[in-house]
Amino acid sequence: MTSATATVTRRLAAEPSPLAFEPAGTALVIIDMQRDFLEPGGFGASLGNDVSLLASAVPPARALLAAARRAGLLVVHTREGHRPDLSDAPPAKLARGEPSARIGDPGPMGRILIRGEAGHDIVPELRPEPGEPVIDKPGKGAFYATDLASILSARRIDTLLVCGVTTEVCVHTTVREANDRGYRCAVVADACGSYIPEFHAAGLAMIKAQGGIFGWVTDSAAVVDALDGSAPP
């Protein structure tokens, strides 16, 4: 354990109540900030979405990432995507909806949502640094068919700061999975995004409802203040 993550309690302003956490036991999990979802020509656009709606989440996520690195937190990045032979992609997922291009089809950034293709990569503003785990997941949740639980357990993590896209799908699924596994989750609202703004709002409302049934909701400024030591203890 480094001096940056020595045992110390921080206080995070959040809803439905403030959250006390120890940086040494906390990880920042950045969900699926990939070119296939955020840039034209990727999977998000093939579904008929306005991908520019997700752009507002990038600067807050970048501020979170910088603060987490300064504080010595474990930073985990996730990417949704499939093997080139699509052996891990259920037929029902491949056939779902009526996109202009389906998973595995050629696109401007290579085959859509396929590991190793340019579109599968994380946007440059949030590129992982050496030593930061990157979880390649075949589903919506970051725990399904991945080694995320083992990585968190090895570092004795009990609290997750979660951001990324989309709020109501991969972020929500990951938070629900984490909640069932006993993790405390704080979702950073302005560092999340959705193609459908009302789904973003509803997703956040569900997380903090009923006394925080799935976790807490906060914003990037509050997290940066807590990690930098500006917030009251």
Disulfide bonds with the S-S distance in Angstrom:
none
